[in-house]
Amino acid sequence: MDNIKERSLRIHMENKGKLSIINKIDVRTKDDLALLYTPGVAEVSRVIAEDKNKVYDYTIKGNTVAVVSDGTRVLGLGDIGPEAALPVMEGKCLLFKKLANVDAFPICLNTKNEDEIVQIVKNIAPVFGGINLEDISSPKVFNIEQRLKKELDIPVFHDDNHGTGIVIMGAFLNAIKLVGKNISQIKLVLNGAGSAGISVARMAARMGVGEIIVCDSKGAIFESREDIKNTYKEEIAKTTNKKKLSGPLSEVVKGADVLIGVSAANAFNQEIIKSMARDAIVFALANPTPEIMPADAKRAGARIIATGRSDFPNQVNNSLAFPGVFRGTLDVRASEINEEMKSAAADAIANIIKDPTYDKILPDALDCRIAPAVAKAVAYAAIKSGVARKEMDPEEIEKQAIKMVC
């Protein structure tokens, strides 16, 4: 681990970060200058002034995403500020380009104020085809996302929420397939009611999971629990835990088929795993230390185990989702990224693995087939749900993406 830290510091210092701006068109002659700058560029500006939608055709907007953070919830580091968040946002942008040929730029903001963040993003939106919110503390980020969705005409995607949910559900689909259980008969318990937990609960309900219980630090969430004041928890309380089970995780997890942790290190013990149903599926996704170590979960009877770490099998990694989601979204110029598109992305990720095994329920993060397949599925869903604003053949989107990234 120390070696990785040292090598990471060195490669970042040697390169002064991970990103640079590359010109798409070379400028060598006066004629080039006349075409690309003055006087020629004035004609491009005139065309866009007459029809603002033309900005997608003549500028970088149609293929560029802003990765926006205030640095308040970074990795396992917490509130470390915008400067310290910048290397993480650069990494996100690097993966956008590498995996889906989407241009992305890090926007790290020196404010924690919700109103200011919303206004800044609105002000820079003319340049970008989409907004990826990243590492912003909750519940503030929920409000920011909802406000921006209402006030912008470009898609806004909170990756810690939706990206995580998409990949978790892709893994979930292959896991229950392996153990031969019907999704409508599954009892799913989620530990963690932050952005990722709420997203997974929403997607699971949409996909037809039989019973869903979400736990926070005080136990199971249910509709009449008096201490729930968070708007988003109130929403989940109305749509999950129909039996209104109460009590701590250790009680409500009994007989569960699937336990997903998006919470804190060491939140699960072997007794919790032993109390689950046969062929238990455990996703312990806290980073860098999971809710339970895979070896301990396996000794307690878990059949399939996933974590957020690359040094264990079945890594749940957001990079399986966000590049392809935005590739498909941008290509059909979708006005939003809706639930249908997210479910389609989860299905596409699961279907990459034709023959899943207990140690292989997700594709490798750098598998170049993933983003094209996800892009096609997302584009189909956008068209079918009526949010696509540009006619594109999803099959062609996949073919072009494969050419760009494989």
DARA-V311645 format. One record per residue. N is the residue number from 1. RES is the residue in one letter. PHI is phi in whole degrees, -180 to 180 (NA if undefined). Layout:
n:res:phi
N:RES:PHI
N:RES:PHI
This chain:
n:res:phi
1:M:NA
2:D:-62
3:N:-64
4:I:-63
5:K:-61
6:E:-66
7:R:-66
8:S:-65
9:L:-60
10:R:-66
11:I:-69
12:H:-69
13:M:-69
14:E:-61
15:N:-104
16:K:52
17:G:96
18:K:-112
19:L:-123
20:S:-149
21:I:-102
22:I:-114
23:N:-70
24:K:-79
25:I:-126
26:D:-80
27:V:-118
28:R:-122
29:T:-127
30:K:-64
31:D:-65
32:D:-58
33:L:-63
34:A:-67
35:L:-74
36:L:-94
37:Y:-128
38:T:-83
39:P:-93
40:G:-61
41:V:-64
42:A:-61
43:E:-67
44:V:-62
45:S:-63
46:R:-63
47:V:-61
48:I:-68
49:A:-62
50:E:-76
51:D:-147
52:K:-60
53:N:-64
54:K:-67
55:V:-59
56:Y:-68
57:D:-84
58:Y:-111
59:T:-135
60:I:-73
61:K:-54
62:G:-68
63:N:-136
64:T:-129
65:V:-121
66:A:-93
67:V:-99
68:V:-108
69:S:-145
70:D:-109
71:G:71
72:T:-94
73:R:-149
74:V:-98
75:L:43
76:G:-98
77:L:-100
78:G:80
79:D:-84
80:I:-114
81:G:89
82:P:-67
83:E:-65
84:A:-71
85:A:-76
86:L:-57
87:P:-60
88:V:-69
89:M:-66
90:E:-60
91:G:-61
92:K:-61
93:C:-65
94:L:-59
95:L:-71
96:F:-53
97:K:-72
98:K:-64
99:L:-93
100:A:-142
101:N:54
102:V:-99
103:D:-76
104:A:-139
105:F:-133
106:P:-78
107:I:-122
108:C:-103
109:L:-101
110:N:-91
111:T:-156
112:K:-110
113:N:-79
114:E:-58
115:D:-63
116:E:-66
117:I:-62
118:V:-60
119:Q:-66
120:I:-62
121:V:-64
122:K:-61
123:N:-71
124:I:-94
125:A:-57
126:P:-57
127:V:-84
128:F:-114
129:G:-89
130:G:-165
131:I:-123
132:N:-109
133:L:-82
134:E:-144
135:D:53
136:I:-112
137:S:-63
138:S:-105
139:P:-85
140:K:-54
141:V:-64
142:F:-61
143:N:-64
144:I:-60
145:E:-62
146:Q:-64
147:R:-67
148:L:-67
149:K:-61
150:K:-75
151:E:-103
152:L:-115
153:D:-107
154:I:-120
155:P:-67
156:V:-121
157:F:-133
158:H:-91
159:D:-68
160:D:-61
161:N:-90
162:H:-77
163:G:-61
164:T:-61
165:G:-60
166:I:-62
167:V:-69
168:I:-59
169:M:-71
170:G:-62
171:A:-65
172:F:-58
173:L:-61
174:N:-73
175:A:-66
176:I:-71
177:K:-62
178:L:-64
179:V:-88
180:G:72
181:K:-109
182:N:-82
183:I:-58
184:S:-74
185:Q:-104
186:I:-76
187:K:-103
188:L:-112
189:V:-115
190:L:-110
191:N:-105
192:G:125
193:A:-115
194:G:-85
195:S:-61
196:A:-68
197:G:-61
198:I:-67
199:S:-63
200:V:-63
201:A:-60
202:R:-63
203:M:-67
204:A:-62
205:A:-62
206:R:-64
207:M:-82
208:G:93
209:V:-64
210:G:-62
211:E:-135
212:I:-127
213:I:-127
214:V:-109
215:C:-113
216:D:-110
217:S:-65
218:K:-103
219:G:113
220:A:-65
221:I:-92
222:F:-146
223:E:-61
224:S:-98
225:R:-70
226:E:-72
227:D:-86
228:I:-81
229:K:-117
230:N:-69
231:T:-57
232:Y:-76
233:K:-69
234:E:-61
235:E:-62
236:I:-65
237:A:-60
238:K:-79
239:T:-112
240:T:-130
241:N:49
242:K:-61
243:K:-82
244:K:55
245:L:-66
246:S:-124
247:G:110
248:P:-73
249:L:-51
250:S:-59
251:E:-88
252:V:-75
253:V:-79
254:K:-60
255:G:80
256:A:-70
257:D:-84
258:V:-135
259:L:-124
260:I:-116
261:G:-106
262:V:-128
263:S:-133
264:A:-143
265:A:-56
266:N:62
267:A:-74
268:F:-109
269:N:-125
270:Q:-67
271:E:-64
272:I:-62
273:I:-66
274:K:-63
275:S:-82
276:M:-79
277:A:-70
278:R:-62
279:D:53
280:A:-63
281:I:-113
282:V:-127
283:F:-108
284:A:-108
285:L:-105
286:A:-63
287:N:-127
288:P:-83
289:T:-103
290:P:-71
291:E:-59
292:I:-152
293:M:-72
294:P:-53
295:A:-62
296:D:-69
297:A:-64
298:K:-66
299:R:-63
300:A:-84
301:G:114
302:A:-67
303:R:-89
304:I:-128
305:I:-131
306:A:-128
307:T:-136
308:G:-96
309:R:-103
310:S:-80
311:D:-92
312:F:-125
313:P:-62
314:N:61
315:Q:-77
316:V:-86
317:N:-127
318:N:-59
319:S:-67
320:L:-72
321:A:-112
322:F:-62
323:P:-62
324:G:-69
325:V:-59
326:F:-74
327:R:-59
328:G:-67
329:T:-64
330:L:-68
331:D:-66
332:V:-100
333:R:52
334:A:-67
335:S:-80
336:E:-159
337:I:-111
338:N:-98
339:E:-64
340:E:-62
341:M:-68
342:K:-68
343:S:-64
344:A:-63
345:A:-64
346:A:-62
347:D:-60
348:A:-65
349:I:-64
350:A:-62
351:N:-73
352:I:-61
353:I:-90
354:K:-71
355:D:-129
356:P:-64
357:T:-126
358:Y:-62
359:D:-104
360:K:-149
361:I:-104
362:L:-135
363:P:-71
364:D:-67
365:A:-59
366:L:-99
367:D:-66
368:C:-72
369:R:-78
370:I:-68
371:A:-58
372:P:-60
373:A:-67
374:V:-66
375:A:-59
376:K:-62
377:A:-63
378:V:-67
379:A:-63
380:Y:-56
381:A:-66
382:A:-64
383:I:-64
384:K:-64
385:S:-89
386:G:83
387:V:-106
388:A:-77
389:R:-115
390:K:-141
391:E:-79
392:M:-144
393:D:-82
394:P:-56
395:E:-63
396:E:-70
397:I:-59
398:E:-64
399:K:-61
400:Q:-66
401:A:-66
402:I:-62
403:K:-62
404:M:-77
405:V:-117
406:C:-105
